[in-house]
Amino acid sequence: MRTIDDTKGRMGSLDLLRLFAAVAVVAFHYLFRGAVADGYLSVAYPEAAPFALFGYLGVRLFFLISGFVIAWSAEGRDVLSFFVARFTRLWPGFVICMTITFAVMAASAHPAFPVSWAQYFANVTMFAPALGQPFMDGAYWSIVLEIVFYFWVALAVAIGWFDRFRLELATGWLLVAVANELLIDNAAARLLFVTEYAGFFIGGLLAFDIMRRGAKPETLVVAAAALVFSLSSLFTGRAWMLEHYGVALSPVQLISAGIGVHAIFLAALFIRLRASAIVALLGALTYPLYLLHQHIGYALIEALAPALGRWEAAGAAFALIFAAAALVVVALERPAQRWLKPRLAKLVEVLRLRRSVDFIRGTG
């Protein structure tokens, strides 16, 4: 397998894999969930629904990718630098897309998705449910789990354990996740330790560890255990699908798809694809595409279907959201990141200086 040092800071194959995962989720929402969930869409796509049903696994693929990329991002960094990198990556784009969603849904007055200013300001924090408000778009749930994962990585970085004890931390997390999902079933632990999806994050993290340090037997054993746990955790989602939608992937389909998700992730790590400007843009737009697509997409399909037809409406909705995501990246998100990042970096330097001064005073 190629090493991390061979990638020159970016892996184009992972950018394209992000895009694949995002499109899979969009297909799931537009072609399956929109018609099944009451009040979301009045048009249905029964021809495509059996295939679109697989699309929700795109979120699991995101978690695999995140485990790898965040491990890569955290390596060799201190906690303040890691915070600046993650905050500037997530928050500006989130607020921009959330604001667009708020404006569009307020204008459309879609009965299934009412919005309010209280909801808007709660969503600025990225943790709206903690403030008693719903997410501006239901897709945000996975972003919160990503942030929880970032928190634990940041803590490990802060105490100097992430580079030194990565395998041990992954093993401990996996044991906690298995215990909670199979024995304890505690809701707070499920959120705090992301136990249902821990196997995917751990799989990505250990893939990075293998690429960095080699395929040690103990790492392969834990990675295999994480794979088995990831596949078993898919049945929790299957039970939820049956309860809420009355339909789900069969056990054979589910296991096959779960193995497939891991296989294409590993394939992306082997592929030597140069991260060109176009590929990098495609990777970057997956974040706003994911944030914008669901509620706005439903509103667009509902508005366009009577005049264009259901398939044309779905295609137009996807094209418009895709174009909007690209525009957000180029015209809004990247400028916001360029403005914010150096200012946060300067603040970090001030904090480091103060910490050094306090240390000197304390030892003087």
VOPAGU-2260 file (C-alpha; in pm, 1 decimal, decimal comma):
REM VOPAGU-2260
SITE   aa  ch    i         X         Y         Z
SITE  MET   A    0       0,0       0,0       0,0
SITE  ARG   A    1     123,4     350,9     -72,1
SITE  THR   A    2     233,1     553,0     229,2
SITE  ILE   A    3      88,0     879,4     351,8
SITE  ASP   A    4     409,1    1056,0     253,5
SITE  ASP   A    5     346,6     957,7    -109,5
SITE  THR   A    6      15,8    1146,7    -126,3
SITE  LYS   A    7     162,9    1500,0    -111,6
SITE  GLY   A    8    -104,1    1628,8     124,6
SITE  ARG   A    9    -420,1    1522,1     -55,4
SITE  MET   A   10    -574,3    1208,5    -200,0
SITE  GLY   A   11    -791,6    1276,6    -501,4
SITE  SER   A   12    -949,1     932,8    -476,8
SITE  LEU   A   13   -1095,4    1025,7    -137,1
SITE  ASP   A   14   -1237,0    1346,9    -283,2
SITE  LEU   A   15   -1421,5    1146,2    -546,9
SITE  LEU   A   16   -1530,9     892,1    -287,2
SITE  ARG   A   17   -1682,9    1174,8     -81,6
SITE  LEU   A   18   -1876,0    1282,9    -389,2
SITE  PHE   A   19   -1999,4     927,6    -446,1
SITE  ALA   A   20   -2116,9     905,9     -84,6
SITE  ALA   A   21   -2295,8    1240,4    -106,4
SITE  VAL   A   22   -2474,1    1149,4    -431,1
SITE  ALA   A   23   -2582,2     818,3    -275,8
SITE  VAL   A   24   -2740,3    1004,0      16,3
SITE  VAL   A   25   -2912,9    1248,1    -219,7
SITE  ALA   A   26   -3056,0     956,7    -418,7
SITE  PHE   A   27   -3181,3     795,1     -97,6
SITE  HIS   A   28   -3363,7    1110,8       6,0
SITE  TYR   A   29   -3505,7    1212,0    -331,4
SITE  LEU   A   30   -3596,3     871,4    -472,7
SITE  PHE   A   31   -3688,2     679,0    -158,2
SITE  ARG   A   32   -3734,8     871,4     164,9
SITE  GLY   A   33   -3917,1    1172,1      23,9
SITE  ALA   A   34   -4216,2     965,6     -81,2
SITE  VAL   A   35   -4212,2     727,5     216,3
SITE  ALA   A   36   -4194,7     991,7     490,9
SITE  ASP   A   37   -4537,3    1155,2     522,6
SITE  GLY   A   38   -4563,9    1504,3     383,6
SITE  TYR   A   39   -4219,2    1531,8     230,9
SITE  LEU   A   40   -4301,5    1457,6    -134,2
SITE  SER   A   41   -4627,9    1399,4    -313,6
SITE  VAL   A   42   -4449,6    1224,6    -602,4
SITE  ALA   A   43   -4281,4     885,1    -576,4
SITE  TYR   A   44   -4016,0     689,5    -764,0
SITE  PRO   A   45   -4106,8     322,6    -713,2
SITE  GLU   A   46   -3885,1     215,4   -1004,6
SITE  ALA   A   47   -3575,8     357,7    -836,9
SITE  ALA   A   48   -3663,7     311,3    -470,0
SITE  PRO   A   49   -3518,9     -44,0    -434,3
SITE  PHE   A   50   -3181,6      87,6    -553,2
SITE  ALA   A   51   -3198,2     426,4    -381,5
SITE  LEU   A   52   -3260,9     243,8     -54,2
SITE  PHE   A   53   -2890,5     155,3     -46,1
SITE  GLY   A   54   -2800,7     524,2     -46,0
SITE  TYR   A   55   -2827,7     583,1     327,1
SITE  LEU   A   56   -2509,8     378,2     366,0
SITE  GLY   A   57   -2331,6     675,2     212,1
SITE  VAL   A   58   -2326,4     830,6     558,1
SITE  ARG   A   59   -2138,1     525,6     689,2
SITE  LEU   A   60   -1889,0     574,8     407,7
SITE  PHE   A   61   -1849,0     936,5     518,5
SITE  PHE   A   62   -1762,8     812,1     868,1
SITE  LEU   A   63   -1496,4     576,0     731,4
SITE  ILE   A   64   -1341,5     859,0     531,2
SITE  SER   A   65   -1360,2    1091,3     829,7
SITE  GLY   A   66   -1178,1     844,6    1053,8
SITE  PHE   A   67    -891,0     837,5     805,8
SITE  VAL   A   68    -879,4    1208,4     724,0
SITE  ILE   A   69    -909,2    1329,5    1083,5
SITE  ALA   A   70    -631,0    1095,5    1194,2
SITE  TRP   A   71    -419,7    1239,6     913,7
SITE  SER   A   72    -513,8    1596,2    1006,6
SITE  ALA   A   73    -438,9    1546,0    1376,5
SITE  GLU   A   74    -100,3    1381,8    1336,7
SITE  GLY   A   75     182,4    1605,6    1452,9
SITE  ARG   A   76     -49,4    1893,2    1545,9
SITE  ASP   A   77    -115,1    2047,4    1882,4
SITE  VAL   A   78    -473,2    2077,0    1999,4
SITE  LEU   A   79    -509,9    2446,8    1915,3
SITE  SER   A   80    -393,0    2397,7    1556,4
SITE  PHE   A   81    -624,7    2100,0    1523,1
SITE  PHE   A   82    -914,5    2310,4    1651,8
SITE  VAL   A   83    -844,2    2590,2    1403,2
SITE  ALA   A   84    -826,4    2344,0    1113,5
SITE  ARG   A   85   -1151,1    2167,2    1203,5
SITE  PHE   A   86   -1347,0    2478,1    1300,2
SITE  THR   A   87   -1261,8    2664,2     980,3
SITE  ARG   A   88   -1343,5    2353,4     779,4
SITE  LEU   A   89   -1687,9    2298,4     933,2
SITE  TRP   A   90   -1844,8    2610,1    1081,0
SITE  PRO   A   91   -1836,3    2870,3     798,5
SITE  GLY   A   92   -1981,3    2631,1     541,7
SITE  PHE   A   93   -2238,5    2509,0     789,6
SITE  VAL   A   94   -2366,2    2857,2     874,2
SITE  ILE   A   95   -2372,4    2959,3     507,6
SITE  CYS   A   96   -2570,9    2652,5     400,3
SITE  MET   A   97   -2797,0    2667,3     703,3
SITE  THR   A   98   -2876,1    3032,1     624,6
SITE  ILE   A   99   -2958,4    2944,9     264,0
SITE  THR   A  100   -3183,3    2660,8     380,4
SITE  PHE   A  101   -3357,6    2893,0     625,9
SITE  ALA   A  102   -3422,8    3152,3     354,9
SITE  VAL   A  103   -3547,5    2901,3      98,0
SITE  MET   A  104   -3773,8    2716,4     339,3
SITE  ALA   A  105   -3916,3    3041,5     476,3
SITE  ALA   A  106   -3994,2    3152,1     120,4
SITE  SER   A  107   -4138,3    2816,8      13,7
SITE  ALA   A  108   -4355,6    2775,5     325,6
SITE  HIS   A  109   -4332,3    2396,2     287,2
SITE  PRO   A  110   -4577,9    2257,0     545,4
SITE  ALA   A  111   -4344,3    1977,4     654,3
SITE  PHE   A  112   -4052,9    2211,6     725,6
SITE  PRO   A  113   -4160,1    2528,0     909,6
SITE  VAL   A  114   -3874,7    2750,9    1024,3
SITE  SER   A  115   -3832,8    3024,2    1284,5
SITE  TRP   A  116   -3571,9    3272,6    1399,4
SITE  ALA   A  117   -3530,7    3080,7    1725,2
SITE  GLN   A  118   -3451,5    2772,4    1520,8
SITE  TYR   A  119   -3208,0    2971,1    1306,0
SITE  PHE   A  120   -3002,6    3109,4    1593,7
SITE  ALA   A  121   -2998,9    2772,5    1769,1
SITE  ASN   A  122   -2862,2    2615,1    1451,1
SITE  VAL   A  123   -2577,6    2867,7    1434,5
SITE  THR   A  124   -2426,0    2673,1    1725,2
SITE  MET   A  125   -2450,9    2346,5    1524,5
SITE  PHE   A  126   -2620,3    2186,6    1828,1
SITE  ALA   A  127   -2979,3    2304,2    1786,6
SITE  PRO   A  128   -3148,5    2007,0    1960,4
SITE  ALA   A  129   -2947,7    2081,3    2275,4
SITE  LEU   A  130   -3118,3    2423,2    2274,2
SITE  GLY   A  131   -3464,6    2278,8    2222,7
SITE  GLN   A  132   -3484,1    2348,5    1849,7
SITE  PRO   A  133   -3485,4    2111,5    1550,9
SITE  PHE   A  134   -3206,6    2104,3    1297,0
SITE  MET   A  135   -3266,2    2336,2    1002,4
SITE  ASP   A  136   -3223,1    2025,0     787,5
SITE  GLY   A  137   -3252,9    1670,8     918,3
SITE  ALA   A  138   -2926,3    1574,3     749,5
SITE  TYR   A  139   -2731,7    1766,5    1015,1
SITE  TRP   A  140   -2746,4    1476,6    1262,6
SITE  SER   A  141   -2433,9    1318,2    1117,3
SITE  ILE   A  142   -2237,9    1644,1    1145,3
SITE  VAL   A  143   -2296,1    1641,0    1521,2
SITE  LEU   A  144   -2153,8    1288,8    1543,3
SITE  GLU   A  145   -1852,5    1403,4    1343,2
SITE  ILE   A  146   -1796,9    1684,4    1593,8
SITE  VAL   A  147   -1817,6    1440,9    1884,9
SITE  PHE   A  148   -1549,2    1233,1    1713,2
SITE  TYR   A  149   -1337,1    1546,9    1665,2
SITE  PHE   A  150   -1372,0    1624,1    2035,6
SITE  TRP   A  151   -1227,1    1289,8    2140,5
SITE  VAL   A  152    -944,2    1318,4    1889,4
SITE  ALA   A  153    -871,0    1671,5    2014,8
SITE  LEU   A  154    -862,0    1545,4    2372,7
SITE  ALA   A  155    -618,8    1269,2    2277,1
SITE  VAL   A  156    -403,3    1524,5    2094,5
SITE  ALA   A  157    -411,6    1761,7    2392,7
SITE  ILE   A  158    -276,9    1502,0    2635,1
SITE  GLY   A  159     -22,4    1369,1    2386,6
SITE  TRP   A  160    -179,3    1028,4    2337,9
SITE  PHE   A  161    -302,2    1042,7    1979,6
SITE  ASP   A  162      28,7     973,2    1805,7
SITE  ARG   A  163     166,7     748,4    2083,0
SITE  PHE   A  164    -136,0     534,8    2170,4
SITE  ARG   A  165    -358,1     544,6    1862,2
SITE  LEU   A  166    -413,6     168,7    1850,5
SITE  GLU   A  167    -480,8     146,3    2223,8
SITE  LEU   A  168    -732,1     431,4    2206,3
SITE  ALA   A  169    -906,9     269,5    1909,6
SITE  THR   A  170    -921,8     -62,5    2093,8
SITE  GLY   A  171   -1069,3      95,8    2405,5
SITE  TRP   A  172   -1327,3     285,9    2202,6
SITE  LEU   A  173   -1426,9     -31,0    2019,8
SITE  LEU   A  174   -1473,7    -218,3    2347,6
SITE  VAL   A  175   -1691,7      62,0    2486,5
SITE  ALA   A  176   -1898,3      65,4    2167,2
SITE  VAL   A  177   -1949,1    -310,8    2163,8
SITE  ALA   A  178   -2045,7    -312,9    2531,3
SITE  ASN   A  179   -2299,7     -35,3    2487,8
SITE  GLU   A  180   -2456,1    -162,6    2166,1
SITE  LEU   A  181   -2477,9    -527,6    2269,0
SITE  LEU   A  182   -2519,8    -512,4    2648,0
SITE  ILE   A  183   -2581,1    -174,4    2810,8
SITE  ASP   A  184   -2792,0      13,0    2552,3
SITE  ASN   A  185   -2745,5     354,9    2714,7
SITE  ALA   A  186   -2866,1     649,5    2503,2
SITE  ALA   A  187   -2623,1     899,6    2656,2
SITE  ALA   A  188   -2327,6     669,3    2591,1
SITE  ARG   A  189   -2451,4     613,1    2236,7
SITE  LEU   A  190   -2418,1     986,3    2169,8
SITE  LEU   A  191   -2111,8    1059,3    2382,6
SITE  PHE   A  192   -1906,1     774,6    2235,5
SITE  VAL   A  193   -2085,7     748,1    1897,3
SITE  THR   A  194   -2118,9     379,0    1972,4
SITE  GLU   A  195   -2349,2     279,7    1686,1
SITE  TYR   A  196   -2108,2     414,6    1424,6
SITE  ALA   A  197   -1779,2     376,3    1612,4
SITE  GLY   A  198   -1668,4      82,6    1397,9
SITE  PHE   A  199   -1664,5     300,1    1086,3
SITE  PHE   A  200   -1464,2     582,1    1242,8
SITE  ILE   A  201   -1224,1     328,8    1393,9
SITE  GLY   A  202   -1186,9     150,5    1060,3
SITE  GLY   A  203   -1081,7     473,7     892,0
SITE  LEU   A  204    -849,9     566,9    1177,1
SITE  LEU   A  205    -676,3     229,3    1169,8
SITE  ALA   A  206    -646,3     241,3     791,2
SITE  PHE   A  207    -444,2     558,6     842,5
SITE  ASP   A  208    -238,0     389,4    1112,7
SITE  ILE   A  209    -159,9      99,1     880,1
SITE  MET   A  210     -57,3     334,4     600,7
SITE  ARG   A  211     161,8     529,8     841,5
SITE  ARG   A  212     316,4     250,4    1051,1
SITE  GLY   A  213     261,6     -65,8     852,2
SITE  ALA   A  214      25,4    -360,7     883,9
SITE  LYS   A  215     116,6    -486,2    1229,9
SITE  PRO   A  216     -67,7    -802,6    1341,7
SITE  GLU   A  217    -229,3    -635,6    1642,0
SITE  THR   A  218    -355,7    -348,4    1426,7
SITE  LEU   A  219    -502,7    -589,0    1173,0
SITE  VAL   A  220    -682,1    -779,3    1450,4
SITE  VAL   A  221    -846,2    -463,6    1586,9
SITE  ALA   A  222    -929,8    -346,1    1233,7
SITE  ALA   A  223   -1095,5    -681,9    1160,8
SITE  ALA   A  224   -1294,2    -655,4    1484,3
SITE  ALA   A  225   -1401,6    -303,1    1387,2
SITE  LEU   A  226   -1518,4    -435,9    1049,9
SITE  VAL   A  227   -1725,5    -710,7    1212,0
SITE  PHE   A  228   -1876,7    -461,5    1455,5
SITE  SER   A  229   -1953,9    -217,2    1173,5
SITE  LEU   A  230   -2140,0    -486,9     983,2
SITE  SER   A  231   -2334,2    -592,0    1292,0
SITE  SER   A  232   -2426,2    -229,7    1368,7
SITE  LEU   A  233   -2598,4    -204,3    1030,7
SITE  PHE   A  234   -2879,4    -416,4    1171,9
SITE  THR   A  235   -2962,1    -141,7    1422,1
SITE  GLY   A  236   -3027,7      86,1    1127,7
SITE  ARG   A  237   -3222,6    -188,1     954,2
SITE  ALA   A  238   -3456,4    -223,0    1252,5
SITE  TRP   A  239   -3510,4     153,9    1251,1
SITE  MET   A  240   -3591,4     149,2     879,0
SITE  LEU   A  241   -3845,2    -128,9     924,0
SITE  GLU   A  242   -4009,1      52,5    1214,0
SITE  HIS   A  243   -4035,1     389,4    1039,8
SITE  TYR   A  244   -4065,6     300,4     671,5
SITE  GLY   A  245   -4186,6     -58,5     672,2
SITE  VAL   A  246   -3910,3    -160,7     432,4
SITE  ALA   A  247   -3536,2    -222,2     460,3
SITE  LEU   A  248   -3250,9    -400,5     290,2
SITE  SER   A  249   -3249,5    -776,9     339,2
SITE  PRO   A  250   -2977,1    -918,7     566,3
SITE  VAL   A  251   -2786,0   -1046,7     262,8
SITE  GLN   A  252   -2813,9    -711,2      86,5
SITE  LEU   A  253   -2709,7    -528,9     401,3
SITE  ILE   A  254   -2398,6    -736,2     468,9
SITE  SER   A  255   -2299,8    -730,0     101,4
SITE  ALA   A  256   -2342,0    -353,3      87,0
SITE  GLY   A  257   -2151,1    -306,8     413,1
SITE  ILE   A  258   -1859,0    -509,1     280,4
SITE  GLY   A  259   -1881,9    -311,0     -42,5
SITE  VAL   A  260   -1859,2      19,6     145,2
SITE  HIS   A  261   -1538,9     -94,1     314,5
SITE  ALA   A  262   -1401,6    -236,0     -10,9
SITE  ILE   A  263   -1441,1      85,2    -209,5
SITE  PHE   A  264   -1290,2     280,8      78,9
SITE  LEU   A  265    -982,6      57,1      77,4
SITE  ALA   A  266    -967,9      74,6    -301,6
SITE  ALA   A  267    -961,3     453,5    -281,3
SITE  LEU   A  268    -657,7     431,8     -52,1
SITE  PHE   A  269    -473,0     217,6    -305,2
SITE  ILE   A  270    -554,1     429,7    -610,5
SITE  ARG   A  271    -292,3     686,4    -705,5
SITE  LEU   A  272    -510,9     971,7    -826,5
SITE  ARG   A  273    -369,1    1320,7    -850,3
SITE  ALA   A  274    -581,4    1574,5    -665,6
SITE  SER   A  275    -631,9    1820,0    -952,4
SITE  ALA   A  276    -816,2    2148,3    -900,9
SITE  ILE   A  277   -1134,8    1996,5   -1043,5
SITE  VAL   A  278   -1112,9    1686,4    -826,1
SITE  ALA   A  279   -1040,4    1901,0    -520,5
SITE  LEU   A  280   -1345,5    2115,7    -599,1
SITE  LEU   A  281   -1563,5    1806,4    -635,4
SITE  GLY   A  282   -1441,4    1686,8    -297,9
SITE  ALA   A  283   -1497,2    2026,6    -138,3
SITE  LEU   A  284   -1851,6    2069,0    -268,5
SITE  THR   A  285   -1970,7    1745,8    -108,8
SITE  TYR   A  286   -2005,3    1924,8     227,4
SITE  PRO   A  287   -2241,9    2199,8     105,6
SITE  LEU   A  288   -2412,8    1947,8    -123,1
SITE  TYR   A  289   -2490,3    1733,0     179,8
SITE  LEU   A  290   -2602,2    2030,7     389,9
SITE  LEU   A  291   -2824,2    2185,2     121,8
SITE  HIS   A  292   -2977,7    1891,0     -57,4
SITE  GLN   A  293   -3258,5    1751,3     155,4
SITE  HIS   A  294   -3522,8    2005,2     256,0
SITE  ILE   A  295   -3448,2    2244,5     -29,8
SITE  GLY   A  296   -3451,4    1950,1    -269,3
SITE  TYR   A  297   -3792,5    1837,1    -149,1
SITE  ALA   A  298   -3927,9    2190,0    -193,2
SITE  LEU   A  299   -3783,5    2211,5    -544,7
SITE  ILE   A  300   -3924,0    1875,5    -652,2
SITE  GLU   A  301   -4267,8    1966,3    -517,9
SITE  ALA   A  302   -4259,4    2299,6    -700,9
SITE  LEU   A  303   -4125,5    2166,4   -1031,8
SITE  ALA   A  304   -4297,9    1828,0   -1065,6
SITE  PRO   A  305   -4639,7    1959,6   -1179,2
SITE  ALA   A  306   -4482,8    2145,2   -1471,8
SITE  LEU   A  307   -4183,9    1927,6   -1559,5
SITE  GLY   A  308   -4279,1    1577,4   -1446,0
SITE  ARG   A  309   -4144,7    1385,0   -1149,6
SITE  TRP   A  310   -3818,5    1260,3   -1302,6
SITE  GLU   A  311   -3736,0    1591,2   -1462,7
SITE  ALA   A  312   -3809,9    1764,0   -1132,5
SITE  ALA   A  313   -3574,9    1533,1    -941,9
SITE  GLY   A  314   -3301,8    1584,1   -1201,5
SITE  ALA   A  315   -3347,6    1960,4   -1198,3
SITE  ALA   A  316   -3342,2    1967,7    -817,9
SITE  PHE   A  317   -3017,4    1773,5    -808,5
SITE  ALA   A  318   -2858,7    1993,1   -1077,4
SITE  LEU   A  319   -2960,3    2312,3    -898,6
SITE  ILE   A  320   -2836,4    2189,8    -560,6
SITE  PHE   A  321   -2510,0    2068,9    -716,1
SITE  ALA   A  322   -2455,5    2406,6    -882,7
SITE  ALA   A  323   -2546,5    2588,2    -561,9
SITE  ALA   A  324   -2296,4    2376,2    -367,2
SITE  ALA   A  325   -2018,3    2461,6    -612,6
SITE  LEU   A  326   -2110,4    2830,1    -592,5
SITE  VAL   A  327   -2108,5    2817,8    -212,8
SITE  VAL   A  328   -1757,3    2669,2    -212,7
SITE  VAL   A  329   -1607,2    2915,6    -459,3
SITE  ALA   A  330   -1790,6    3238,1    -374,5
SITE  LEU   A  331   -1871,4    3204,6      -4,4
SITE  GLU   A  332   -1709,4    2920,5     189,2
SITE  ARG   A  333   -1350,5    2954,1      71,0
SITE  PRO   A  334   -1344,4    3335,5     112,7
SITE  ALA   A  335   -1492,1    3293,9     461,2
SITE  GLN   A  336   -1228,0    3036,0     548,0
SITE  ARG   A  337    -949,6    3258,5     411,8
SITE  TRP   A  338   -1075,8    3542,6     630,9
SITE  LEU   A  339   -1132,9    3335,9     944,2
SITE  LYS   A  340    -835,7    3099,9     951,1
SITE  PRO   A  341    -551,1    3353,8     989,1
SITE  ARG   A  342    -744,5    3538,9    1258,2
SITE  LEU   A  343    -798,9    3220,4    1456,0
SITE  ALA   A  344    -435,2    3125,8    1399,2
SITE  LYS   A  345    -328,5    3464,3    1536,1
SITE  LEU   A  346    -549,1    3409,6    1840,7
SITE  VAL   A  347    -389,0    3069,2    1889,2
SITE  GLU   A  348     -42,9    3226,1    1881,4
SITE  VAL   A  349    -150,3    3475,8    2147,7
SITE  LEU   A  350    -279,5    3191,6    2364,1
SITE  ARG   A  351      44,7    2999,2    2317,4
SITE  LEU   A  352     247,6    3306,9    2411,3
SITE  ARG   A  353      41,9    3364,9    2724,4
SITE  ARG   A  354      77,3    3001,0    2820,1
SITE  SER   A  355     454,9    3024,0    2777,4
SITE  VAL   A  356     471,7    3342,4    2985,1
SITE  ASP   A  357     261,8    3183,9    3259,9
SITE  PHE   A  358     488,5    2879,6    3257,8
SITE  ILE   A  359     802,2    3093,6    3287,2
SITE  ARG   A  360     651,3    3295,0    3571,0
SITE  GLY   A  361     550,6    2977,3    3747,7
SITE  THR   A  362     901,4    2833,5    3730,6
SITE  GLY   A  363    1089,6    3157,7    3783,1
